[in-house]
Amino acid sequence: MTQAPARARTAAQEVAELCATLIRFATVNRGEGDAHPERPAAEYVAGLLDEVGAEPVVVESEPGRASTLARIPGTDPSAPAFLIHGHLDVVPADPSEWAVHPFSGEVRDGCVWGRGAVDMKGSLAMTLAVVRQRLREGRRTRGDLVLAFLADEECTGRLGSYHVVREHRDFFTGVGEAISESGGFSVTPHTADGSPPDKRIYPIATGERGTTWMRLTARGTAGHGSKPAPDNAVAELCHAVSRLAAYEWPVRLTPGVRALLDGLAEALGTTIDHDRLDEEARRLGRVGRLFAGTIRNSLNPTRLEAGYKVNVVPGVATAQVDGRFLPGTKEEFLATVDRLLGPSVTREFINEDDAPSADPTGPTFAALADALRAEDPAAHPVPYVMSGGTDAKAFHRIGIRSFGFAPLLLGPELDYQGMFHGVDERVPVEGLRFGTRVLDRFLDTR
């Protein structure tokens, strides 16, 4: 008697295992060329896609710095293509600080643990699981579905997203919109009396702040540490960095942030005082964190370097700073930086990217919101602007507008936003399963 073939697992059944396996690839990116190659993870992804006939290709920008691309034909050649993109690399993690090894992919207490669970191998696992199930079942989107699993997002993207849009542009022909990380997750509002809330906020990212990573340089006269040094480069640089760090950037309410504030006020049945947004962010707790980092520009000193010996005054001192600016404020931002630096300190860009945006009033946002509400009746989707940056910046340069949408249903006890680049990063198994259902519903609209 012939044995019946084993029934293929559904997306919900395999997503946690895919997430755990991806985490075990320690694709750590420290920046400035110091990275574990993404190629092993890229080949693993390609193998999963090849199993279901997606015909992926693995491309390299430098030896080992690999991305996986696939373009799956749709059922209607006249329909627009759609892109799902995400990154394979992760930031470093110190095992001594974690409850589990950060690259174990251990499943504990209903969660998959490890570096990248949140940012963003959990999202990649959802995409892979859903696409694999749809192709096994012969279900395709109307337009072509393009997949990009990318290297180097945790640095500048130059070896990942920027490389593929420049060297492999044909993959993205006809693509106008995309989804990627940092949106679609649930945030449970705080209630004044501690009672369980009857609604959940789901922020869908429709934009992000622009990036200006800069190197600051002060020059002076080198000499002996025991002698007067009126033009001490270290002192000049420290004064300038202190001015930057102490500066209180003014509130600038962009259309994207106003849309978020309006959406939150409606969803929560409250008013949000635009003249007291810092206080309002604290009052609203985790919901307030959705706008606390995007109501103004910011600049944080992150690195300092000078000298080689305690009794030698160096002739040069440098610092690195992470600047972020809201859409439409770049010139004001840079003019403020120059004023605060003063004439003795120069700046140069390490990385510079504009602030991309997508349409919160169009049919794609509506379809994303509808998919969430269909799986969670308590869902209140709202548009929001991300404080950080993603590979959306690279795709924005070739006319592709990205929404931040990696859907997850989370319990109120899990500080999801706090786990980005944090310790004990983890994602609930049930949250991943929820995400596969939402993503599958959304792809039915493409």
Disulfide bonds with the S-S distance in Angstrom:
none
